[in-house]
Amino acid sequence: MSFCPTCGNELKPNTRFCGNCGASISLKNDDFTTGSFTMKNTQRRIVRLWIIFLFVFIFLIFLPSIIGLDGMDGGFALGFVSFFMVIMSIVVILIYRSRANQLDRILAGEGRLAVWKYEPYEWEQFTAIDFEEEKKAKKFLFFLISAICVIVGVILLVLVRDVLIFYISLAIIPVVAIPAFLAPRMRYNKLKKSEGKVLISEKGVIVGRMFHLWVKQGARLDQVVLVTDEYPPILEFHYSMPTRNGRQEEVARVPVPSGKMEEAERIGEYFARKANEIE
């Protein structure tokens, strides 16, 4: 049983406004309906894979001396590349170990707000919507980077007067085109093969087999938007993380199953209130 903090009137479960004085009622984690959610920690599998890579690259560093490969015949190059990959492997292991620990805590129930499951037709419609949105986003990013490459190439051509620099700038365009084309399709295939279920927590969401995390390594949740002009409606979690070229923005789309619109609204309000408290 709960009461209005303004007038003391007894409140109904999950109410957002007092029926007596009209005051807005703040919700807590306990006001959300949660359920069971089980899945394997895929981040741990990535950690184990890169640990294997780490030992392989360490072995390759010493391989030239073991087989008597002269440095000028490729030994130095093999050792340098292997050393670089060792450093890279350590960084990847540390990042994904942190993600794995966070996923363990989320699966254990920490900060859990909702667990939703879907009918096959709802999940199929959602994956189609998500695919189209990802294609639009990656296409825009591709055209933006391509335009920058052309502009920079022209400027360097005028300043340096070397057409090779212009061609190098243009060569970046097809390199960018590959991930722009493949990324949405890989995401679509992963969602299609996933069981239709979602877990929403304070630190991240699990959509099918996709794990989105907006804490650690400088990541942050920027906004939560409820899109109602699609079916099923989509609860969008916009988050970003730091990269060498600025902050990389990502969107975790969570379909709202039938009968869960009110709960989706409460979740959106909950994150909006937490953002205001931080500010």
C-alpha positions in Angstrom: 0.0 0.0 0.0 1.3 3.5 -0.9 0.2 7.0 -0.2 0.4 10.4 -2.0 3.4 12.4 -0.6 1.4 15.6 -1.1 -2.0 15.0 0.4 -1.7 11.5 2.0 -4.4 9.9 -0.2 -4.1 6.2 -0.6 -2.9 5.3 -4.1 -3.8 2.5 -6.5 -0.9 0.2 -7.6 1.3 1.7 -10.4 -0.7 4.9 -10.5 1.1 8.0 -11.9 -1.2 10.7 -10.5 -3.0 11.1 -7.2 -6.8 10.8 -7.7 -7.4 13.3 -4.9 -5.0 16.2 -5.6 -3.6 15.3 -9.0 0.1 15.3 -7.9 2.6 13.4 -10.1 3.8 10.2 -8.4 7.4 9.2 -8.9 7.9 5.5 -9.5 10.7 3.2 -8.3 12.2 0.1 -9.6 9.8 -2.0 -7.6 6.9 -0.4 -9.5 7.8 -2.3 -12.7 6.7 -5.8 -13.6 9.6 -8.1 -14.1 10.0 -11.8 -14.9 12.5 -14.5 -15.5 15.1 -14.2 -18.3 17.8 -16.7 -19.1 20.5 -16.7 -21.7 24.2 -17.6 -22.0 26.7 -14.9 -21.4 28.0 -14.5 -25.0 30.5 -11.8 -23.8 32.4 -14.6 -21.9 32.7 -16.6 -25.1 34.3 -13.6 -26.8 36.8 -13.2 -23.9 37.8 -16.9 -24.1 38.3 -16.6 -27.9 40.6 -13.6 -27.6 42.6 -15.2 -24.8 43.3 -18.0 -27.3 44.3 -15.3 -29.9 46.5 -13.7 -27.3 48.6 -16.9 -26.7 48.8 -17.5 -30.5 50.2 -14.0 -31.1 52.6 -14.4 -28.2 53.9 -17.6 -29.8 54.3 -15.8 -33.1 56.5 -13.2 -31.5 59.0 -15.9 -30.7 58.4 -18.0 -33.8 61.2 -16.4 -35.9 63.9 -17.3 -33.3 62.4 -20.8 -32.9 62.6 -21.6 -36.6 65.7 -19.5 -37.4 63.9 -16.9 -39.6 66.2 -14.0 -40.3 64.8 -10.6 -39.3 65.4 -9.1 -42.8 63.5 -12.1 -44.3 60.3 -11.3 -42.5 61.2 -12.0 -38.9 61.1 -8.4 -37.8 57.8 -7.8 -39.6 56.2 -10.9 -38.1 57.4 -10.0 -34.6 56.2 -6.4 -34.9 52.7 -7.3 -36.2 52.4 -10.1 -33.5 53.4 -7.6 -30.7 50.8 -5.2 -32.0 48.1 -7.9 -32.0 49.1 -8.9 -28.4 48.4 -5.4 -27.2 45.1 -5.3 -29.2 44.1 -8.7 -27.7 44.7 -7.5 -24.2 42.6 -4.4 -24.8 39.7 -6.4 -26.3 39.9 -8.9 -23.4 39.7 -6.2 -20.8 36.7 -4.5 -22.5 34.7 -7.6 -23.0 35.5 -9.0 -19.5 34.0 -5.8 -18.2 31.0 -6.2 -20.4 30.7 -9.9 -19.4 30.7 -8.9 -15.7 28.0 -6.3 -16.3 25.9 -8.8 -18.3 26.2 -11.3 -15.4 24.8 -8.7 -13.0 22.0 -7.7 -15.3 21.0 -11.4 -15.9 21.1 -11.9 -12.1 18.4 -9.2 -11.8 20.4 -6.0 -10.9 18.5 -2.9 -12.0 15.9 -5.0 -13.8 12.9 -3.0 -15.0 11.0 -5.3 -17.4 11.1 -8.6 -19.2 9.0 -8.8 -22.3 8.2 -11.7 -24.6 6.6 -11.6 -28.0 4.4 -13.4 -30.4 6.2 -14.6 -33.6 4.4 -12.1 -35.8 5.4 -9.2 -33.4 9.0 -10.2 -33.5 9.0 -10.6 -37.3 7.5 -7.2 -37.8 10.0 -5.7 -35.3 13.1 -7.2 -37.0 11.9 -5.8 -40.4 11.4 -2.3 -38.9 14.8 -2.4 -37.2 16.5 -3.5 -40.4 15.0 -0.6 -42.4 16.0 1.9 -39.7 19.6 0.5 -39.6 19.9 0.7 -43.4 18.8 4.3 -43.3 21.3 5.2 -40.6 24.2 3.5 -42.2 23.4 4.9 -45.6 23.3 8.4 -44.2 26.7 7.8 -42.5 28.2 6.4 -45.7 27.1 9.4 -47.8 28.4 11.8 -45.1 31.8 10.2 -44.9 32.0 10.0 -48.7 31.2 13.7 -49.1 33.9 14.5 -46.5 36.4 12.3 -48.4 35.7 14.1 -51.7 35.9 17.6 -50.1 39.2 16.8 -48.3 40.6 15.2 -51.4 39.8 18.3 -53.5 41.3 20.6 -50.9 44.5 18.5 -50.7 44.7 18.4 -54.4 44.6 22.1 -54.7 47.1 22.7 -51.9 49.6 19.9 -52.6 49.0 19.6 -56.4 49.4 15.8 -56.3 46.5 13.8 -57.8 47.6 10.7 -55.9 46.4 12.3 -52.6 43.0 12.8 -54.2 42.8 9.2 -55.3 43.8 8.0 -51.8 40.9 10.1 -50.4 38.5 8.5 -52.8 39.8 5.0 -52.0 38.4 5.4 -48.5 34.9 5.4 -49.8 34.6 1.7 -50.9 36.3 0.7 -47.6 33.5 2.5 -45.7 30.9 1.0 -48.0 31.6 -2.5 -46.9 30.6 -2.2 -43.2 27.8 0.2 -44.1 26.3 -2.6 -46.3 27.1 -5.5 -44.0 26.3 -4.2 -40.5 22.5 -3.8 -40.9 22.3 -7.3 -42.5 24.4 -8.9 -39.8 22.2 -7.3 -37.1 19.0 -8.4 -38.9 20.2 -12.0 -39.2 21.2 -12.1 -35.5 17.7 -10.8 -34.4 15.9 -13.1 -36.8 17.7 -16.1 -35.2 17.0 -14.9 -31.7 14.2 -15.9 -29.4 11.6 -13.1 -29.2 12.3 -11.7 -25.7 13.8 -8.5 -24.2 15.2 -7.6 -20.8 15.3 -3.9 -19.9 17.6 -2.8 -17.0 19.0 0.5 -15.8 22.4 -0.2 -17.3 21.5 -1.8 -20.6 19.0 -3.9 -22.6 19.1 -7.4 -24.1 17.1 -7.6 -27.3 17.0 -11.2 -28.4 20.7 -12.1 -28.4 21.9 -8.5 -28.8 23.4 -6.9 -25.7 23.4 -3.1 -25.5 25.3 -1.5 -22.5 25.5 2.2 -21.7 27.8 2.2 -18.7 31.6 1.8 -18.4 34.3 2.9 -20.9 32.8 6.4 -21.1 29.4 5.2 -22.5 26.2 7.0 -21.6 22.5 6.8 -22.2 21.5 10.0 -24.0 17.7 9.7 -24.3 14.8 7.2 -24.4 12.1 7.8 -27.0 8.8 6.0 -27.4 7.9 5.7 -31.1 4.2 5.0 -31.6 3.8 5.4 -35.4 5.0 1.9 -36.0 3.6 -1.5 -35.2 4.7 -2.8 -32.9 5.6 0.5 -31.1 9.3 0.9 -30.5 11.0 2.1 -27.3 14.3 3.5 -28.5 17.4 3.8 -26.2 19.9 6.2 -27.8 23.3 5.8 -26.3 26.9 6.8 -27.2 30.5 5.9 -26.5 33.8 7.6 -27.0 36.0 6.8 -30.1 39.1 8.4 -31.6 36.8 10.4 -33.9 34.3 11.6 -31.3 31.3 9.9 -29.8 29.8 7.0 -31.7 26.0 6.9 -31.4 24.0 3.7 -31.2 20.3 2.9 -30.9 18.8 -0.1 -29.1 15.3 -0.6 -30.4 12.9 -2.5 -28.1 9.5 -3.5 -29.5 6.6 -2.9 -27.1 4.4 -6.1 -27.0 0.7 -6.1 -27.0 -0.7 -4.9 -23.6 2.6 -3.3 -22.5 2.2 0.3 -23.7 1.5 1.7 -20.2 4.6 -0.1 -18.8 6.6 1.3 -21.8 5.5 4.8 -20.9 6.5 4.3 -17.3 9.9 3.1 -18.3 10.4 6.1 -20.6 9.4 8.4 -17.7 11.7 6.6 -15.3 14.7 7.2 -17.5 13.7 10.8 -18.2 13.5 11.5 -14.4 16.8 9.8 -13.8 18.4 12.0 -16.5 17.0 15.1 -14.8 18.3 14.0 -11.4 21.8 13.7 -12.9 21.6 17.1 -14.5 
